[in-house]
């Protein structure tokens, strides 16, 4: 690899970080969208019939893992959109955070 190619790679990596730094507010909105989705998932669990609910021992693991995974997933998908060069508005980044799990599930269901 030549010096020019390695300099281009470093410049491209720095530009991705710069894009994320300039759009940190959109990442925060996507994080909030992930927390809203978490609230919907928990509310769905509590609205089920008692025989359809998970046992309490499994529920704590489920709730704790969703608390971290859903918002992080929304931020990651929003970051991918931003690094791809797509311009996102605030409401669109909220929607990405809210629907990122459905987006990834539809990609995996080939």
Residue pairs with C-beta under 8 A, 6 or more apart in sequence:
16 83
19 82
19 83
20 27
20 79
20 82
20 83
23 82
23 88
25 90
26 78
26 82
26 88
26 90
26 93
27 75
27 78
27 79
27 82
27 93
29 90
29 93
29 94
29 97
30 71
30 74
30 75
30 77
30 78
30 93
30 94
30 96
30 97
30 100
31 71
31 74
31 75
31 97
32 71
32 94
32 97
33 71
33 74
33 93
33 94
33 95
33 96
33 97
33 98
33 100
34 70
34 71
34 72
34 73
34 74
34 75
34 97
34 98
34 100
35 70
35 71
36 97
36 98
37 70
37 74
37 97
37 98
37 99
37 101
38 66
38 67
38 70
38 71
41 66
41 70
42 63
42 66
45 53
45 54
45 59
53 59
54 62
70 100
70 101
71 97
73 100
73 101
73 104
74 96
74 97
74 98
74 100
75 97
76 100
77 96
77 97
77 100
77 103
77 104
78 88
78 93
78 96
78 97
78 100
81 88
81 96
82 88
88 96
96 103
